[in-house]
């Protein structure tokens, strides 16, 4: 006895004759792996550059307001 299944719009889904899921195509798998690799490489590069160029005393820098304002008015 087969059970008919429906998609969210109420249309009948085709029955899988062998009862197995169709395997994804090799190209799809390769593109997925490449995309994931590029994403993680970009994430690692961003984090590494943040670590390399991070200035730990940045919030404690005091700006000489008189020097900056004199440079603006010149």
C-alpha positions as CSV (number, residue, x, y, z in Angstrom):
1,X,0.0,0.0,0.0
2,X,1.5,3.4,-1.0
3,X,0.8,6.6,0.8
4,X,0.4,9.6,-1.4
5,X,2.2,12.7,-0.2
6,X,1.5,16.3,-1.0
7,X,3.6,19.4,-1.2
8,X,2.6,22.6,0.8
9,X,0.5,23.8,-2.2
10,X,-1.7,20.6,-2.2
11,X,-0.1,19.0,-5.3
12,X,0.6,15.3,-5.2
13,X,4.3,14.5,-5.1
14,X,5.7,11.9,-7.4
15,X,6.3,8.6,-5.7
16,X,9.9,7.3,-5.6
17,X,9.7,4.0,-7.3
18,X,12.7,2.4,-5.4
19,X,12.0,4.0,-2.1
20,X,15.4,5.7,-2.1
21,X,16.3,9.3,-2.1
22,X,17.9,10.6,-5.2
23,X,21.6,11.3,-4.6
24,X,22.8,14.9,-5.2
25,X,24.8,15.5,-8.3
26,X,28.6,15.6,-8.0
27,X,28.8,19.2,-9.3
28,X,26.4,20.4,-6.6
29,X,28.5,18.7,-3.9
30,X,31.7,20.3,-5.3
31,X,30.2,23.7,-5.5
32,X,28.9,23.4,-2.0
33,X,32.3,22.4,-0.6
34,X,34.0,25.3,-2.6
35,X,31.5,27.8,-1.3
36,X,32.0,26.6,2.3
37,X,35.8,26.7,1.9
38,X,35.7,30.3,0.6
39,X,33.4,31.4,3.4
40,X,35.7,29.9,6.1
41,X,38.8,31.2,4.4
42,X,37.4,34.7,4.4
43,X,36.3,34.4,8.0
44,X,39.8,33.3,9.0
45,X,41.5,36.1,7.1
46,X,39.2,38.7,8.7
47,X,39.8,37.4,12.2
48,X,43.6,37.2,11.6
49,X,43.7,40.7,10.2
50,X,41.7,42.0,13.2
51,X,44.2,40.3,15.5
52,X,47.2,41.6,13.6
53,X,46.0,45.3,13.4
54,X,44.2,45.6,16.7
55,X,45.4,48.3,19.0
56,X,44.6,47.4,22.6
57,X,45.0,50.9,23.9
58,X,42.7,52.6,21.3
59,X,39.9,53.5,23.7
60,X,42.4,55.2,26.0
61,X,43.9,57.5,23.4
62,X,43.3,61.1,24.3
63,X,43.1,63.6,21.4
64,X,44.7,67.0,21.8
65,X,41.7,69.1,21.0
66,X,43.7,72.4,20.7
67,X,46.1,70.9,18.2
68,X,43.3,69.4,16.1
69,X,41.3,72.6,16.2
70,X,44.3,74.7,15.2
71,X,45.0,72.5,12.3
72,X,41.4,72.8,11.1
73,X,41.4,76.6,11.3
74,X,44.6,77.0,9.4
